[in-house]
Amino acid sequence: MPLLEYHQSHINYEFRDHPKGNHGTLVLLHGFLEDSRMWKELTPNLEHIGSILMIDLPGHGKTPSFGYEHTMDFMAGCVRAVLDHLDVTKCVLLGHSMGGYAALAFTHLYPTYLTGLGLFFSTPEADSPERVEMRFRAAELVKKNKNAFIRAAIPQLFDLDTRNSYKDEISSQIQESLTLETQGILASLMGMRSRPDRTSVLYDPPSQLVPSRIAVFAGEKDTVIPFQGVQGWWNAESVGFRYLSDHGHMGHISDSKRCGMAIAEWWQTLLP
């Protein structure tokens, strides 16, 4: 996978150029403790539509940490750097969980690049006070024993039924996450903790996302971003595509086929 030099370090990405596809470029941003490999079960449904760009966000995959805190704005800047490097001026952006937070920041900072925005089991809302406190506690655990934190955290991303049915996949995700560096995890925790509320992106979106160019993918059994909370902004007028999985937060694993088909359906409605 190619590396882009950035801020005295580098960003890892994979670009699958499909010049015959007529729907431009889809940018996929992974979640916390993941990397670009999370999309491997979904991309077979997407590769015939257009080009696909997958980026390892700071502190994840093969992209190293850049400092004490990776704000969502900083992550958005990394995405823009890769797009500029590849001369991609228009794209559809889809982010899972933390990747959705970075995608919202990108929308706020660089709206002219976008022809579509997708929140994949993510939320535009800021952390609640309880969630902020949880981030601090998580950071202390990471400092003491990163591997123990990962082994405890990954299963909690799945609802109970999925944990029992996808033990091998969960074990595989744990092994991948164990390769992450402590500082990268800490920097992302701090960045998620400090992110601002971005619900205005849904209720007053930039002109590039009107009409109805925003998609929301949610899970009935999501234990991280409960659907009860999602319903507050699920019906925003700018949201033109909705997919409700009967699984949880990690739909790319537990509901991969249907999620892949839903992403493809949405993307094909968005001509550049």
ABEGO torsion letter per residue (X at the ends): XBBBBBGGBBBBBBBBBBAABAAEBBBBBBBBGBBAAAAAAAAAAAAAABBBBBBBBBGBEABBBAEABBBAAAAAAAAAAAAAAAGBABBBBBBBEAAAAAAAAAAAABAAABABBBBBGBBABBBBAAAAAAAAAAAAAAAABAAAAAAAAAAAABBAAAAAAAAAAAAAAAAAAAABBAAAAAAAAAAAAABBBAAAAAABBBAAAOBGABBBBBBAABAABBAAAAAAAAABAABABBBBBABBABAAAAAAAAAAAAAAAAAAABBX
